[in-house]
Amino acid sequence: SGAHEWLIEFAKHPNNFEAFSKIFDDTLKSINSDYEAKRYLNMTLNPPIIHTAKEKLFYQWMESRGKLGGQNKVPRLSNDREYIDPLLELNKN
């Protein structure tokens, strides 16, 4: 089984990250029946993996790619790791 992986920059970090993760997963289930079906008993999809992004991570990442400006958008979805891996690496620094 796989899992959706999220990198979230919080304006205010949740007091209880575990509770936030549960609410996040439950909310995704409530608004997306396909997600809910795949999450049923973790048979197809495990709970989401959520990383906390450091402040301005996405800005720094877009700048490093030469993609700053109004005509450039942060990619939100990918079926592979082409975006998340470089972001996680930059998040370490």
C-alpha positions as MATLAB code, in Angstrom:
seq = 'SGAHEWLIEFAKHPNNFEAFSKIFDDTLKSINSDYEAKRYLNMTLNPPIIHTAKEKLFYQWMESRGKLGGQNKVPRLSNDREYIDPLLELNKN';
ca = [
       0.000    0.000    0.000;
       1.073    3.523   -0.718;
       0.065    6.819    0.815;
      -0.480   10.404   -0.214;
       2.406   12.578    0.934;
       1.822   16.204    1.882;
       4.194   19.063    2.645;
       2.344   21.840    4.468;
       3.637   25.269    5.477;
       1.596   26.270    8.504;
       0.881   29.875    9.463;
       0.338   28.466   12.963;
       1.575   24.969   13.766;
      -1.133   22.661   15.174;
      -0.962   22.161   18.946;
      -1.538   18.430   18.470;
      -0.049   17.228   15.188;
      -1.450   13.711   15.575;
      -4.979   15.082   16.024;
      -4.466   17.406   13.043;
      -3.355   14.461   10.891;
      -6.462   12.474   11.852;
      -8.789   15.404   11.120;
      -6.988   16.011    7.815;
      -7.420   12.369    6.764;
     -11.071   12.294    7.883;
     -11.774   15.518    5.979;
     -10.254   14.092    2.798;
     -12.475   11.022    3.247;
     -15.578   13.166    3.707;
     -15.038   15.205    0.537;
     -13.733   12.443   -1.734;
     -15.530    9.093   -1.834;
     -12.789    7.519   -3.971;
     -10.195    8.464   -1.342;
     -12.465    7.102    1.387;
     -12.882    3.785   -0.451;
      -9.116    3.455   -0.910;
      -8.493    4.307    2.754;
     -11.031    1.730    4.014;
      -9.118   -0.448    6.507;
      -5.848    0.767    4.915;
      -6.343   -1.890    2.253;
      -5.241    0.212   -0.738;
      -4.016    3.436    0.790;
      -2.334    4.128    4.119;
      -2.917    7.320    6.129;
      -1.375   10.432    4.583;
       2.223   11.290    5.344;
       2.359   14.933    6.415;
       5.569   16.951    6.620;
       5.847   20.421    8.095;
       7.510   22.823    5.671;
       9.829   25.496    6.992;
       8.767   29.095    6.441;
       8.995   30.240    2.792;
      10.058   26.781    1.578;
       7.891   26.935   -1.526;
       9.150   30.435   -2.351;
      12.763   29.234   -2.022;
      12.062   26.160   -4.123;
      10.390   28.139   -6.908;
      13.279   30.631   -6.850;
      15.819   27.778   -7.115;
      13.978   26.549  -10.222;
      13.886   30.010  -11.832;
      10.098   29.992  -11.544;
       9.318   33.062   -9.443;
       6.572   35.357  -10.676;
       2.852   35.546  -11.201;
       2.827   33.263  -14.230;
       4.402   30.379  -12.321;
       2.422   28.195   -9.944;
       3.594   25.721   -7.308;
       2.706   22.237   -8.599;
       0.170   20.632   -6.269;
      -0.062   17.056   -7.493;
       2.310   14.524   -8.960;
       2.202   10.788   -9.495;
       5.929   10.511   -8.911;
       8.517   12.063   -6.597;
       9.905   14.704   -8.985;
       8.637   17.572   -6.778;
       8.458   16.167   -3.257;
      12.010   14.826   -3.058;
      13.731   18.142   -3.895;
      11.337   19.975   -1.570;
      12.075   17.589    1.304;
      15.793   17.980    0.694;
      15.529   21.787    0.702;
      13.367   21.551    3.840;
      16.320   19.942    5.707;
      18.585   22.978    5.227;
];
